[in-house]
Amino acid sequence: MSKDSPRAGRGRAAAVPEGLYQPPPVVEVPEDGGSPVARFTGEDGRECVFRFEELPLPGMHLDFAYALGVRIGPGGGCRTQRAASCQWQSIKRFLLLLDRLPVPPQRVEDLRARHLEQYLMSRRKTCSEKSARRDLQGLLRIVRALPGQDRLDRTAADYAGQRGHGVDAQQEVRPGYSDREFQAVMAAARSDVAAIRDRIAAGESLLRRFLEAPDSLTPAEREQGVRLEAMARTGRVQVDYRGLSAGEYPAACYAQARQLFVIDPDLAPLLIYAAGLSGRNPETLKELPAEHRLLEERAVAVMLTKRRRGKANSRASVHWSVDPDRDLRTMGSFYLLLHRMMARSRAFSHTASVWSIWAGSGRGGARHAATAGHCGPFDAELARKLKLGAWADRHGLVGDDGAPLEMLVTRVKKTVEARTAKRVGGHLPSARLTNTALTSFAHYLRADPFITEWAADVLTEAITDAEHHARDVVIRLGGADSKAVPQTVFLSCFSCSNALVLERHLPALLALADALREDLQRQDVEQWTARHGTTWQILTRDILPRFSPAQHAAAAQRKPLLPLDLLDGPKESP
């Protein structure tokens, strides 16, 4: 392509490579007839390889490999490594299940509807109903993508094409944390983050003193300074193994590495605290880049990756405020703290992410031997195990119900959304942090019990305030004293089509109905009808039938005494 080719823009076509472009195949079949291999590359650049030689029933490998290629290929529905892995797990579990049958099917032509039903039943044994049905959905997408659909048995094809298999199969919505729970979580995370910061600062201070004035150190400090200098220069952990048994080596390596580097156990509190400060999704936080711009020491500009928006809107620039004196107060200051603490590790891992850790001396060290054991923890995959439950247990975090607190970063994000909505009085355009107002309401606020309770309190206060204002208007126009206005004036509201009747009004309404019945026994029917007929019609036909028998029974136990002369409203002052 010529360097002088015009850039793409409004009214101009994008430049394309010269010649024929042939994308690499998603599914590769060895020439010797071995099992196929499917390769996936996500939109975020993360890759994974799925090898069918690991699975039983080789007669089905090629067909299922083709179907997997349709699902994870450029035109498929899987855009991330996690989504592609879920499709692979569906195939793997299904073939393993079929292989355990007394007479397993050997080709896709042998598949029957009962095999798909058995898959659903097997999933129900190990997970919830919703998860089982969600797994079945994933398998049916694969079955519908099998080549040569006319080869499938009619029962299997009909079952795969039926609607309703995924009814209510979405994951149960978890609410955010209460104010007490959130404060406890953030306090625990903050204490850990401060400890990590002080720990690395102490190691850096000792290293600096060793390089500048080694004679001022004690012999033990000089010996530690030698090891720290070698670690800073090579990235490899230097440990004095004298007097240690072999079983104590890993702990000694971690104890030494944590003097200059962030390690795996540090990720849980760091990520939780970042979510609590920023209100961002864990996926977005895990992909925080190291590249940034510092704006006059007052703000930091970072380009974030926002998933589920499509390629065109997957990146957005944000500006976080910086507090130079308190690095744990704002997200901008905390981001710069992360950048500083993991700078040494990034020099060896060469990751573009702000996250970089020393991965350990075991399997992690062997996998990252070329980088002295350092890696971007979320570069290969976002689903790294952070052991959040163990972290919460270590801090003794409990929920409002007294049970151990379920620790999820997504719940922290939802809590921040809810707290922001409360702070701005429920005005969603002002409350939204990372989503549109509609998305914030539909996915974060609507089903949250703490938001529901808060909204009910706000509504009750608004109704009470409106009632007081209405009573003030009646008093002002009638010239009456506020103390002379009874607390049970209903008739003035019944004629209004916008009147709001709540369950707390039901006891007084039942008392009103009883009083009207008693008055009917004492008065002439025509007089009673002229005075109370309209009220009786509205009360007995429009209002009371809207409450359930159970509500009526509960309200009947709390009926107040209601003198009938109070129903006429405020009296004129003599």
Secondary structure as GFF3:
##gff-version 3
##sequence-region A 1 574
A	DSSP	beta_strand	27	28	.	.	.	ID=ss1
A	DSSP	beta_strand	37	41	.	.	.	ID=ss2
A	DSSP	beta_strand	47	51	.	.	.	ID=ss3
A	DSSP	three_ten_helix	52	54	.	.	.	ID=ss4
A	DSSP	three_ten_helix	58	60	.	.	.	ID=ss5
A	DSSP	alpha_helix	61	72	.	.	.	ID=ss6
A	DSSP	alpha_helix	81	99	.	.	.	ID=ss7
A	DSSP	three_ten_helix	108	110	.	.	.	ID=ss8
A	DSSP	alpha_helix	113	124	.	.	.	ID=ss9
A	DSSP	alpha_helix	129	144	.	.	.	ID=ss10
A	DSSP	three_ten_helix	149	151	.	.	.	ID=ss11
A	DSSP	alpha_helix	154	161	.	.	.	ID=ss12
A	DSSP	alpha_helix	179	212	.	.	.	ID=ss13
A	DSSP	three_ten_helix	214	216	.	.	.	ID=ss14
A	DSSP	alpha_helix	219	234	.	.	.	ID=ss15
A	DSSP	three_ten_helix	246	248	.	.	.	ID=ss16
A	DSSP	alpha_helix	249	257	.	.	.	ID=ss17
A	DSSP	three_ten_helix	264	266	.	.	.	ID=ss18
A	DSSP	alpha_helix	267	278	.	.	.	ID=ss19
A	DSSP	alpha_helix	282	286	.	.	.	ID=ss20
A	DSSP	beta_strand	293	295	.	.	.	ID=ss21
A	DSSP	beta_strand	299	305	.	.	.	ID=ss22
A	DSSP	three_ten_helix	311	313	.	.	.	ID=ss23
A	DSSP	beta_strand	315	321	.	.	.	ID=ss24
A	DSSP	alpha_helix	331	341	.	.	.	ID=ss25
A	DSSP	alpha_helix	343	349	.	.	.	ID=ss26
A	DSSP	beta_strand	357	358	.	.	.	ID=ss27
A	DSSP	alpha_helix	363	367	.	.	.	ID=ss28
A	DSSP	three_ten_helix	369	371	.	.	.	ID=ss29
A	DSSP	beta_strand	374	375	.	.	.	ID=ss30
A	DSSP	alpha_helix	388	394	.	.	.	ID=ss31
A	DSSP	alpha_helix	409	423	.	.	.	ID=ss32
A	DSSP	alpha_helix	428	431	.	.	.	ID=ss33
A	DSSP	alpha_helix	437	440	.	.	.	ID=ss34
A	DSSP	pi_helix	441	445	.	.	.	ID=ss35
A	DSSP	alpha_helix	449	478	.	.	.	ID=ss36
A	DSSP	three_ten_helix	482	484	.	.	.	ID=ss37
A	DSSP	alpha_helix	491	494	.	.	.	ID=ss38
A	DSSP	three_ten_helix	503	505	.	.	.	ID=ss39
A	DSSP	alpha_helix	506	522	.	.	.	ID=ss40
A	DSSP	alpha_helix	525	537	.	.	.	ID=ss41
A	DSSP	pi_helix	538	543	.	.	.	ID=ss42
A	DSSP	three_ten_helix	544	546	.	.	.	ID=ss43
A	DSSP	alpha_helix	549	556	.	.	.	ID=ss44
A	DSSP	three_ten_helix	564	568	.	.	.	ID=ss45
###
